[in-house]
Amino acid sequence: MFAIGLILLVTGLPLSVPLFGPPPSSRCEEIIEPKCRVFYNRTLFPNSLMHYDQPEASVIFHHYDPLLSNNCSDQLLFLLCSRYFPLCTIYNNTLPPCREVCLCAKYGCEPVLNHHNLSWPDDLSCDGLPNQGGSQLCMHYGADCNYPATTSSDVVTAEMTTASSLSARTTTYQPTTEIQLKCRAPAFVSHRKMDSFAEISYCKGPCKSLFTDDQFTAAFDWLIAWSVLCLVCVLFSLPARCVGKKRFRGPEHAVFCLAICLAFVSIGYIVGASLNRESVACREEGINKSAVRTGETFKESAPCMMTFMLTYYFSMAAGLWWTILSLNCFLVFALQWTSKQISNVKTFYHFFVWFVSLLLSAIVFAMGALDGDIVANVCFPGNQNNDFLTGFVIIPIAILLTLGTGMFLVAISSRFLRLQRNARLAKATENGNSTTNEYPVTDSVGKPMKVRMFVFTLINSATYIILLSCNLYELSSRSEWQRDFLKCSQGTKICSKLSQPFAVILLKYTVILIPGIVIPFWTWAGKFNLVEKCYWTPKECVQAVQARQPVERIASSQV
């Protein structure tokens, strides 16, 4: 029971030593408690509570798990760590927590104890602690304390069931037939409110959740296969870009840049699938236990940050280049721009795409919005927080889809109206009935290029529609999947089969890479033999390029 779990804190732990300061024969050592490693890495023992070693302190520390699961204060975890696993400074002594930290934790959590006829533990007494900014140094954590408002709906209830259900957290009325979910095993308590699992704040999911080991293996194989295919297609298309520079200087330049971005996205997925999950998307929280990596710990993992840049930054850049391609379609079809005119604004295109992508990535970094994607084993925003999924994934995709598809439809409509007008004028001229000075409008760009632009833009529109649909489906259903998983894991629900979005998630990864796989069908058009020579016979490639240059000059002069 909740009360039984907490009564040890107030009756069996009297203080017989000063609150802080190193006892005799103190020693510095690495912290073994995962919850405290997010604050600092080294601790001093014996501590001021006369716990000789960390295992001894850990036993008492975990008596507070029910209170931590209650999330009564975001300062409680830091206070507990500073008392039971005190920071070891470079001078082989420690610093006490600031009085404000203690008062904040006490203000939020003492009502919970009082509700069970318990008082605030002596171990966590705020008497004698130094004030922040005073003459004595002390440790302060996080932002200024926001004291929670107490209302009639904030009463904490306790379930008198089993020893595993020591904690309960109820902030709103729940039907008696609905089992109240709590952030307990297999989930992990987090000290960030923005971390959420099954709609429980201050909670993060386990590394192995929702999916089986066989599904994880199948996902890795699937991702590697599609990523390698996309990467090979893009790399095999590069010689066509080098051979036909003039051909790629206009509308098709955006296609080449999009392909490069998708190549980096593929590399990100390959890196994630090649590394251990605990080194990228997950973080060890104890022996044989690991939680999803969240924004509070992503800086500890270089592979996490690397996969984030490869997948998020370049996927956003690829989406922007597709929007640029749609804009080029509009300029060519509707406004009759030439390849040379489009090439003149290429520098602006590059600045816009790379700056916007970098700005989005920087905001994600600053807000700590990236977390672990346990299926792809990469770091990406929105895997633990629905607000981040909406703000940094769904809304950007929706904006890109709206702009890209809108400009594409306007371009096609303009093209259709122009063809109708030219046909009408041609028919009137044949019949000798033309009474105006209008003449058919000639194309500013060759027909083959227009066909390729139309097909490629159509494919990208379809992929982004599917991608947006997958993310919206995940947003609307993920909390339900997580609740079912917790109920099954905690034995409160008999589950024959969890509602697992495995196919939807695999589809989401696949459609991102499809445009990169289609790239060769554009670049190889009329140049397959030349591309092959550039890889296998470089000398023949040079001769072929020199032979084609006069032809390309003539073609470019006619554009």
ABEGO torsion letter per residue (X at the ends): XAAAAAAAAAAABBBABBABEBBBGBBBBBBABAAAAAABABBBOBBAAGBABAAAAAAAAAAAAAAAAAGABAAAAAAAAAAABBBBBAAGBBBBBBAAAAAAAAAAAAAAAAAAGBBBBAAABABGBBBBGBABBBBBBEBBBBBBBBBAAABBBBBBBBAABABBBBABBBBAABBBBBBBOABBBBABAABBBGGBBGBBBBABBGBBAAAAAAAAAAAAAAAAAAAAAAAAAAAAAAABAAAAABAAAAAAAAAAAAAAAAAAAAAAAABBAAABABBBAEBGBBBBBBAAAAAABAAAAAAAAAAAAAAAAAAAAAAAAAAAAAAAAAAGBBAAAAAAAAAAAAAAAAAAAAAAAAAAAAAGABBBBAAAGBBBBGAABAAAAAAAAAAAAAAAAAAAAAAAAAAAAAAAAAAAAAAAAAAAAAAGABABABBBBBBABBAAAAAAAAAAAAAAAAAAAAAAAAAAAAAAAAAAAAAAAAAAAAGABBBABBBBAAAAAAAAAAAAAAAAAAAAAAAABGAAAAAAAAAABAAAAAAAAAAAAAAAAAAAAAX
